[in-house]
Amino acid sequence: MREIKFRLWCKEKKEWEQNLWTLTPDGRIFDMQRNCLYKNNGNHILMQFTGLYDKSGKEIYEGDIGKTDFANMIVSYQKDWGTYILSETLYDVFEFWVINAYKGELEVIGNIYENPELIL
């Protein structure tokens, strides 16, 4: 069974949330250090661990940018297929590759929030 993990990006501060936090049963984000819920103002982006690792053993999360032999690709979840995919743009639903086919070749080189220039 794969490990269920998330990471949390704060759009306002432009950094990863380092506080201890957890998800409530209804999907809200709870700050365990401050003992309060994060405000639901769209300022935090939750990204799930895919359960896969890149060729150097680094965890692959939604929103990561992976380098392949032919292009830099974005990792996202494709709900119609029920799988994580690689695509050249975040909203490219017509041309994508199932990530499992490339996990041994993929190298995570950044993510769409800290390194958007990698997906030009």
C-alpha positions in Angstrom: 0.0 0.0 0.0 1.3 3.4 -0.9 1.9 6.1 1.7 -0.7 8.9 1.7 1.1 12.2 2.1 0.5 15.8 1.1 2.5 19.0 0.9 1.1 22.5 1.3 2.0 25.6 -0.8 1.1 29.0 0.5 0.4 31.3 -2.4 0.6 34.5 -0.3 4.0 33.8 1.2 5.2 31.9 -1.9 6.7 29.1 0.2 5.9 25.7 1.6 3.9 25.6 4.8 6.3 24.3 7.5 3.9 24.3 10.4 2.5 20.9 11.6 -0.8 20.5 9.8 -3.3 17.8 9.1 -6.4 17.3 7.1 -9.8 17.2 8.9 -12.2 14.4 7.8 -14.1 17.0 5.7 -10.9 17.9 3.8 -10.1 21.2 5.6 -6.5 22.0 6.7 -5.9 22.2 10.4 -2.8 23.9 11.8 -1.8 21.8 14.8 0.7 24.3 16.2 -1.8 27.2 16.3 -4.7 24.9 17.0 -6.9 26.4 14.3 -8.2 25.9 10.8 -6.5 27.6 7.9 -8.8 30.1 6.3 -10.5 28.8 3.2 -9.5 31.7 1.0 -7.8 29.8 -1.8 -4.4 30.9 -0.4 -3.2 27.3 0.2 -2.7 24.6 -2.4 -2.6 21.0 -1.3 -0.6 18.5 -3.4 -0.7 14.8 -3.0 2.2 12.4 -3.1 1.8 10.1 -6.1 3.3 7.1 -4.4 6.1 7.1 -7.0 9.7 8.1 -6.9 11.9 9.6 -9.7 15.1 8.0 -11.0 17.1 9.3 -8.1 14.6 8.3 -5.4 12.9 11.7 -4.9 9.2 11.6 -4.1 6.9 12.7 -6.9 4.0 15.0 -6.0 1.2 16.7 -8.0 2.6 19.9 -9.4 6.1 18.6 -9.8 8.0 19.2 -13.0 9.8 16.2 -14.3 12.5 16.1 -17.0 12.1 13.4 -19.6 14.2 12.6 -22.7 11.9 14.7 -24.8 10.5 17.5 -22.7 9.8 18.9 -19.2 6.5 17.5 -18.1 4.0 18.5 -15.3 2.7 15.8 -12.9 -1.1 16.1 -12.4 -4.0 13.8 -11.6 -6.3 12.8 -14.4 -9.6 11.9 -12.8 -11.3 10.4 -15.9 -8.5 7.8 -16.1 -8.0 7.6 -12.3 -4.2 8.0 -12.6 -1.4 10.5 -12.4 -0.2 11.8 -15.7 2.6 13.8 -17.4 1.6 16.6 -19.7 3.5 19.5 -21.3 1.0 22.0 -20.0 -1.0 22.0 -16.8 -4.3 21.9 -18.7 -3.4 19.7 -21.6 -5.9 16.9 -21.5 -5.6 15.8 -25.1 -2.0 14.8 -25.1 -0.6 13.2 -22.0 1.4 10.2 -20.8 0.6 7.9 -17.8 3.3 8.6 -15.3 4.0 4.9 -14.5 5.5 4.5 -18.0 8.1 7.1 -17.3 8.8 6.8 -13.6 12.2 5.1 -14.1 13.3 7.9 -16.5 11.7 10.9 -14.9 13.9 13.4 -12.9 12.0 15.9 -10.7 13.6 19.3 -11.4 11.2 21.6 -9.7 7.5 22.4 -9.4 4.9 24.7 -11.0 4.9 27.1 -8.1 8.6 27.7 -7.4 9.9 27.1 -11.0 7.2 28.0 -13.5 10.0 29.0 -16.0 10.8 25.3 -16.5 7.5 24.7 -18.4 7.7 27.5 -21.0 
